Amino acid sequence: MCLDGDSKVENLKNDRVLLQERWELAVTRIRQIAESPEVSGEFGEYFRSAANFLLLMLEAWEKAGRRWMESASLEELETWNLRLYEDLLGENYKKSYANPAFAAEKLGSGYGKIFSFVSAELRGMIVYAYEQRTEEMLICMELFLQLHAEFEGSEIPEADRLRDDVYWFVSDYSEITVAGRVREQIDPELSFARDIIMESDLSDPRYLYRFGEYISDTERKMSKFLAGLPQEEIDRIASVFTEGYRLGFLAAGKPLNKKKTVNIRYSVGFERIIRQAVKNFRDMGLESIIYRAAVSRVNMREANKIGYYSSSPNRQYDYDHKGDAALFLDKAFAERKLGVLRTAYERQKELAAVHGGPAVMEIFGETPFEPETCPAAWKLNDKQQAVQVYLNSRMGQIVNEYIKGDERSFTIIAFPVPDIGSRFEEIFRETVKINTLDYQVYQEIQQKLIDALDRGTSVHILGKGKNRTDLTVALWPLRDPDTETRFENCVADVNIPVGEVFTSPRLAGTDGTLHVTGVYLNGLFYRDLCITFRDGMVRDYSCRNYEAEEENRRYIRENVLYHHDSLPLGEFAVGTNTTAYVMARKYNIEAKLPILIAEKMGPHFAVGDTCYSWEEDVVTCNPDGKKIIAKENECSALRGEDVEQAYFNCHTDITIPYDEIQEIAVVHEDGSRTQLICDGRFVLPGTEELNKPFA
């Protein structure tokens, strides 16, 4: 049946009336529970606490609706921001129901895990209040009321009954949460953050509090520092960022003029640069989409944040809840989410077709974080891990169907934040220099490395001192060395700064041990990370973060393997940015650098997909005109037969610093060797320039 215009308007009016009635009933009931929870004991204390938090959310809703944040004083805004996040800060977290350990202690392990999940889910209402998202606010309130209603009888309900309530909440409302997430990723009309960035007085720090994110000294100091830079410096930084995006399309031979939107991902505090980036992208014909990192677990991928975000009020809280999908994840839910995802993309397919991909501005310098294990936290069991792998794979396929991998691109760059130390301003300016190094100098030197690598059949990497790396990486054969190459000469377009040559290794014959004494991957520290490969696949792994070997293996399986039993070696690269390496040593910040820069400071190895996933058949050539033929491996070659066996939807780079390398040598068919690096220095003729920063 097709409704006429008058009928559609009438239906919208009826929907609004019904929504308003549900809202008023929910608010009235929540106020009653806050005054008297009507449930005795520890459960009563939980419901009283949660009801008071919901009343705080309603206050936030009212303040946002009357635009209080735009007129309040800085002191008022700081005080209000602390109220929103105070239960997660410092010692407060130890007595917060959002802490799975505390909730389990007070309510029992079976109930505590459920109510801790709910507490974390309700915290998403901060975002919904600031963005005036009525429906999401309401369904959170109704979840709380549903759980409270289960306690209205004389007996305490079974924990499984409460778990069912949460399961159906997540599943039934996925048409709102999942579909809404799709739209905010591709629809430029959803402009909450962009409007703040483009319309605010960025010299007035009050604008920071309009996002609804937790605002710490990091954001305040970063914003103040950028406010003091001359406009020409801001223009230069933004230009490097946006030009990298444009050049990525150009280098890959992809038509940028077919695209109308770009997604900017960044950290709060960098708005002055982002404002100029938005203008630059508009000059290219692209409108910027700036969406927030997900706040509902149904849209999260464990602890990874994709979108814009601020400093976490508590990184242990984030880690404690990264496995929360274990409460509801099963095959039925996975199929439900996939169905909603496909329907949402089908409805928005015109917007998806003109989306160009992300432009990402990372940060580094935060205080290093080693998470503690929380036994009370949710964790995926073996069956759920398999479902998660399946879900990630199918979601990747659906997204690629509507935002085609061979038509989109990206760029990524990184800058320090004030947490890095007292020499922050020096480090920031040094980072700007690194991000703007002359790519032509590197391009010529890197070509000499590629020429040597193309004459071999494999590469041998040997560690030095405490580093136990002893790994042979097999290379794909060249049919015509005059027109073909294995390695990409990577300068500074999609991946800034300049400085690496990389390939997709041949899995068969790739054997040995990869070891790093210490490394940060996606914000988590690994001590003595050791991975063994057999025919290019992860055979074994270990680290020394925890006393129990089982905990160490779980840590790697969850955060490096992403629940897969094994992953291929998807990339091997030789980093050439010795300038960045020396800068890191000068300021003693190696441990705080993001992988984006660290991977240019020595050889690196990626477990997971290749760099060319979903675009293996796109012809890519180096500046010398040679076609890059090593764009797939034995796994991704299966994409025509079984796409779920071809892609793993993850890619984690692991770098070994120069001072832990004894040798990188090209091994020839006759067994002879050509050294590229010996004792941490470049020794191939024509690459000596790279050693100058060491002097």
N, C-alpha and C positions, 0 to 999 in steps of 0.2 A: 504494500500500500504506500502511495506517495502522498504526503501531506501538503496542502497548499500553504501559502505564506501565513494566512490568518491562524490556521490550525497550529503551525509551528510556534508562533508567538504565544498562543494560548497555552500550549504545553510548557513553554519556558516559564510563563507566569505561575502555572500550577506547581512546577518543580521548585521554584523559588519559595512559594508559600509553604510547601511541605518541608523544605530545608529549614526555613525559619521556625516552623513549629517544632521540628526535631531539636534545633539549636536551643530554643527556649526551655524545652523540657530537660535537656541535658544539663544546661547551666543551673537550673533550679535544683536539680537533684544533686549536682556536685557541691553546691553551696550547703545543702543539708548534710552531706557526708562529711564535709570539712568541719562542721560544727559538732556532729555526732556520727561517727562512722557506723554505729549500729552493729558492729562486729567486735567481739571481745579479744583480749590478748594481743599477741604480736601482729596478727593479721589486721586487727583494728588500727594499730599504730601505722602499719603500711598504708592502709586506705586513707587515713587522716593525712599522712605525709603526701601521698600522691594527689589527693584532692586539693591540698593547699598549693601544690605545684601547678595544677590545672588552673586554679584561680589566678596564679601569677601569670600564666599564659593568656588568660582572658584579659588581664590588665595590659599585657604586652599588645594584644590584639587591639584594644581600645586606644592605646597610645599611638600605635602605627596608623590606625584609622583616622585619627585627628591630627596626624603629622606632628606629634609632639617631639619626635627625634630631631626635627629640623629647627626647632626653636629653643630647645632646652640648652642649658649651660653645659660646658665641658664637664664640670664637676658632677652635675646631675646625671649626665650620660655615663660617666665612669662608674658611678655608684649603681646605676640601674644595670649596667652590663655585668657587674660583679654579682648582683642578685640573681641574674639568670643562670650563672655558671658556678656559683659558690659551692654547691654540693660536690663538685668534681675537683675542686682545687685543694692541693696539698693534703693536709691531715683530714680535711672534711671527707675525702673520698673513702676513708676507712670506715666511716659510719653512714655511708650512702647506700640506699637500696639499689642504686645503679652498679654497685660493686658486688659481683656474684658471691664473693666470699662472705661479705657482711649479710647479704640477703639469705644465704644458706645457713649462716649461724643463727639468725633470728627466726627464720621461717621453716627451717629444715631443708635439706639439699634438694628434694624433689620439688617443693614449692618455690624455694629461693631462686632457682635457676629460671623459672617461669616469670616470677615477678621482677627479677633483675632485667630480663629481656624487655618486659613491658615498660619498666622505668626508662630504659635506653630508647625505646621506640617513642615514648611520650616526649622525650627531649627534642624530637624533630618538630614539635609544635612551636618551638622558638622561631624556626624558619617560616612555618605556615602563618604565624601571627604577623611577622614583619612583612610578608608578601601578601597578606590578606587572602590566604587560600582557605576559604570557608569550609569546603567539603573535607579536605584533609584534616583540618582542626576537628571537625565534627566526628569523623570516624574514629579518631583517637579518643575523644571523650566517650564515645559509645563503647569502645573496647573496655575502657576502665569501668564503665557502668555495668557491662555484661559480666565482668569478673566479680564485681561487688555483689551483683544479684545472685551469684552462685552461693554466696555465704549467708543469704537471708533466711535459710532454713535453720533448723536446730543442730544439724550436723555439718562438720567441715567437709566440703566436697573433695572427692578424690583429685589428686594432682593431674591424672590423665584427662579428667573432664575439663580442667582449666586449660590444659595443653590443647585439647580439641578446640576450645573457644578461640585460642590464639591462632591455631592453624587455619580455621575458617575465616577469621578476620584477615589474615594475610592473603589467603587464596581468593576469597570473594571480592575483596577490594583491590585486587591487582589490576582490574580494569581502570581504576582511578590512578593507582600509584605507578604501575608500569607504563601505562599509556601516557600518563602525564610526563613521565621521565623522557619518553621518546620525543614528545612535542617540544619540551624545553631544550632538547639537544639540537633541534633543527629549525625551529620557528623563530625568526628574528623579531616577531611581534612581542614575544615574552622578553621584556627589556628591563626588568627590575634593576639588575646590577649595572647594565650599560647606562641607564638613565642617571644613576648616582655618579658614575664616573664622568659622564659628559656634562652634567649640569651643576655639579657641586663646586664650591670654592675649595680647591684642593690644598690651599695654603692654610685652611682652617681645619684642624684635626677632628672637629666634631663630625665631619662627614663619615669618618671611619665607623661610627656607631650606627649608621643607618643600614648597614648590611645585616645586622643581627648575628654576626659572628662574634666569637670571643676575641676581645681586643686586649693584647698584652703590650708590654714595653717594646716588643719586636715590631709590631705594626706601627706604633706611635713613632718610634725612632726612625724606622724606614721611611715613613711618609714625610717626616720632618727633614730628613737628609735629602730626599729627592726634591722637596719644595725649595731647597737652597741652591739647587743646581741651575746654571743658566739654561735657557730654552734650547740653545744650539746643542748642548750636551744631551739633553733629553731627546732632541730630534735625531742625533747621531745613533744613540742606543736603540731607539725605536726603529730606525731605518734598517739597522743590521738585522733586527728581529723580523721585520716584515719583508725585507728583500730576500732573506733566507727562504721564506715561504714561496715567494714568486719564483726564485731561481730553482726551487725544487720541482715545480711544474715544468719549467723550461728544460732543465737537465734531463728529465724523464720523458720529454716529448709529449706531455699531457696538456691539453688546451685549458688554460685558466679561464678563458673568456666564456666557457660553458658554466662556470660556477658563479653563484650569487652570495654564498655565505661562507664564513670561516668561524671556527670556534676558538676563542681565546681562553686558555687556562692559565691561571696565575695565582699568586698569593697576595692577600690583602696587604696594602701598604705600598704597592707599586703602581697605584692608579695614575700617577702623572705620566709614566711611560706608556701605560695601557691606553690612556686617552689619545696620545699621539699615534699609537698603533692603530686604533680604531679609525682615525682620520686617514692614515696611510692606506689601510685596506679599502676604505671608501673610494680613494683615488684609483684603486685597482678594479673597482666595480663590485666590491665585496662588503656586505654588512656583517658586523661582528655579532656572534651569539656568545654570550657569557653566562653560562649556567653554573649553579652552585654544586659542589660535591654532594652526593646523595646523603640524605639523613635517615631514610627508612631502610631497614635491613634488606628488604626485598629487592632494592636497587643497588646494593653495595656489593663489591667484590672483596670480601674479607676486610683487611685494614687499608686497602689502597684507596686513595682519594683522587677522584677524577672530576675536574671542574675547577671552580675557584674556592678557596678556603683560607682560613687564618690559622694562627698557631693553635694547637690543641690545648685545651685547659688541662688535660691529663692524658698522656700517651699510653699509660698503663691501662686506663679505661678503654681506649681505642682497641688495644691489644686483647683485653679481656673479652671484648664483644665481637671479635672478628669471626668467631665460629658460631654466632647466634643462629645462622641458617639451619643448624642442626635441630632446632626446635620444630621446623616445619618442612624441611627438605625431603621429599620422596619423589618417586617417578611421576605420580599423579600431579603433584604440584609443578614439577618441571614442565610437564606437557601443558598444563594450564598457563604457565608463564609464557611459554613459547607461542601458544595460540594467541594470547593477548598481544605479545610483541609483534607477531606477524600482522595481525589486524591493525594495530596502531601504525605500523610502517606503511601498510597498504593505504590507509586513510590519508597519510601524509607523504605519499610517494613522490609527488611533485616537488615538495620541499627537500626530501632526501636526495633526489636526483641532482639538485644544484648545490649540494653541500660539498665544500672542498676539503674538509678535514681540519685537524687541530693545529693551532700555533701555540706552543707550550713554553711558558717561562717558569723554569724551576728555581728553587732557592737552595742554598746550602749554608752551613755554619751553625745549625741548631746544636744544642747540647746533645752529645751522643746518648743514645738510649739502648739499653739492654733490657728487654722485658722479663718480668718474673712470671713463672708458671702459676696459673690459678687453677687448682684442681676443680673448683666449683663452676668454672666457665664451661659453656657449651663447646663441644668438639664434634666434628663430623666423624661418624663411624665409617668402617670400610665400605659398606654399601652406599652410604651417602656420598663418600668421596668419589665413587664411581659415577653416581648421579650428577654430582657437581661437574665432573669432567665432561660428561655428556651434555649437560646444560650449557656450559661455556662454549663447547664446540658448535652446538646448534644455534646458539645466539650469534656467534661469529658468522656463521653462514647466512643467517637472515639479514644481519646488518650489511654484509657484503653484497647481498642481492639488491639492496635498495641504495646503498652508498658504495658504489663499486670500487673495489680495491685498485683496479687498473686505471681509475679515473681520478682518484683522490691523492692528496699528498699531505705533508706535514712539515713543521719545523720545530726545533726545540733548542732552547738556550738557557743558561743558568747564571744567577747572580747571588752574591753573598747577602746575608742579613746581619744586623748588628750583633746578634748573639755570638758571632765568630770571635769577638774579642775587641780589645782597646784599639787595635789597628784596623778596624773595619773600613774606614774611609780609604786607607791605602790599598787594602785588599780589593775593595770595590773597583778602584781605578785600575789596578793591575788586571782585574778580571775583564774590564772593558777592553784593555789593550789585547789581552789574549783572544777575546772574541772578535777582534778586528785585525788579526795578523794577516799579512800579505799572502793570500792563498796561492798566488802564482809561484812563489818561491817553493812552497811545500809541494805544489803540484809537480814541479820538475823533479824534485828529490824523490818524491813518492813513486814517480814513474820508473826511476832506477831500481827501486825495491821491487816493483811489479815485474820489471823485465827479468830480474834474477829469479823471482818466485815462479814465473811462467816457464822457466827452464827445468824445474824440478818435478818430482813425482810426489813428494811429501815435504813436510816441515817438521823438524825436531826442536822441541822446547825443553830446556833443562834448567832447573832452578839452582840457586846458589845459597850457601849458608844453611839457614834453617828451613829454606823453601825446598820441599821434596818433589817438586814438579818434574816429571819425566814422561813427556807426552809426544806421540807422533801423530800429526794431522795429515791425513791423506788428501790429495788434490785431484780434481777431475782432469782427465786427459784433454789436451787441445788437439783438435783435428787439423786446424790451420793456424799455426802460431803467428802468421803474418797478419791475420785479420781477427783473431780471437784472443781473449785474455780471461784469466780466472778471477782477478782481483779488481775491485772498484777503487778508483783513485778518488777518495773522499776528501773534499776540501771544506767548504763552509756554506752549505745551502740548507738542507733539511736538518743537518746535524752540526750545530755550532758548539765549540770552536773547530777550526781546521785541525787535521792531523791524524789520518789513519788510512790504511789500505785494508780491505776486508774481502772475505770470500765465504761462500757456503761450502763447507768441506764435504768430501766424499766420506760417507759413513764407514763403508767397508775399508778396513785397514787403519782406521783412526783408533788408536789404542794407547792406554797408559794412564798416568795419574796427574790430575790438576790439583795443586795445593796453594793456598794462600795463608799466610800467618795471621792475618786479620783483615777483614773487609766489611764495609757497609753496603748492603744491598737493599734497595727500597726502604731505607731508613732503619734497617735492623742490622745489628752487628753480629758477625760470625768470627769466632776464634778458631784458628787452625781448621779452616774448611778444606776438606779433602774429598774429591770426586774421582771415581775410577770409571774409565770408559772402555768398552769392548765393542769393536766395530761401530764406533760412533755413538753408542747408546750408553746412558748412565747405568753402570752395573752395581756400584756401591757408593756410599757416601757417609761422611761423619763430620763432626765438629766437636769442640770442647767448651761449649757455652754452659752446659749443665753437668752435674755429677753423674746422672743416670744416662746411659747410652740411649735408652728408649726415648728420653725427652729430646736428646740431640737429634735423633733421626726424625722424630715427629716435627721438630722445628724446621728442618730442611725440607721434609716432604710437603709441609703446609706452605712454606714461604718461598721455596725455590722451585720445587717440582709441581707445586699447585695441585697436589693430590694425585698426580700421575704415578704409576709404578716406575716409569722410566721416561726420559726425554732424550732427544738427539742433541748432539753438538751442532747447533744451527748456524754458528758463525765463528770464524777465526779471523783475528785482525792483528796488525802490528801498528801500535800507536806511535806517532812521530813528534808529538808536541812536547819537546823537551823544555820549552820555555815555561809551559804550565807546570811541569814537574819541578823545575827549579824554584818557581814562585811558591809552590806548595811547601817545599822544604824550607824556604826562606822564612815563611810565616808559621811553619809547623802546623799546617792545616790539612795534611794528607788524609787524615781520618774523617775530615768533615766535608771533603769534596764530593759532589754528586758523581755518579757513574758516568754521566755525560762528559765531564772533564777528565775524570780518572781513567776512562777507557782510552784516552789519547796519550796516556803517560806510561805506556808499556804494552805488551801483548794482552789482548783480552779474548775471552771465550764466552759465547752465549749458549746457554742451554734453553732449548725450546725451538720455536719456529725460526726460519731463516729471516734475513732482512727483507726478503722479496716475497713474503707470503701474500697470496692472493694476486700477485702481479708477475708471476714467473714468465708469462708469455709476452710481456711487454718488452720490446727491444730496448736495451740500455747499452750505451757506448761510453767509453772513457774519452777524455779530451783528445787523445791521439787517434780517435776514430775506431779503435778496436771494440768489437762486440763482446760484452760480458756474458760468458756461457755458463758460469757456475752460479746459477740462480735458484737451484733446487737441490734436494738430496733424495735419498731413497724413500724417505717418508712422504715429502711433499709431492713426489712423482706419482703418488697414489690418488691424487685429487680427482682424476677422471674416473676412478673405479670406486673409491670409498673415501669421501672427503673427511669423514670423522677420523680416519686413520692418518690423514695427510697433515692436519693442522692441530696444534696443541693450545693455541690462543694464549701463549705466554712467551716471553723472551727476556732472559735475565743475564746481563753482562757481568762477567767476573774478570777483574784485571789483576795482573801481577806487576808490581812496580819494577822499574829498571834495576834498582839495586838488589832485587831478589832473582835476577836472571843471570845465569852463567853463559848461556848460549841460545841463540835462535839461528838455526842453520837450514838451508835448503838442501834436501837430499835428492841427488840425481839418480837416473835409472841405473847407472853403473855403480852406484854406491858412493860416489864422490860427494863432497859437501861444499857448499858456499856459505860462509858465515855472513849473517846480517848484523847480529849483535854478539859481542863477546865481552863478558865481565861488565855488563850494564852499559856498554857504549856501542854506537854504530860503527861498524868496520867495513861495510861494503863501500868500495870506491864510488865517490860521487855523493855520499851521504854524510861526509865529515862535518858539513855545516850544522848538522843537528847536534853535534857535541859542543858547540860554542857556548851555549848557556851554562854548561857544567864548569867552564873555566873560571 
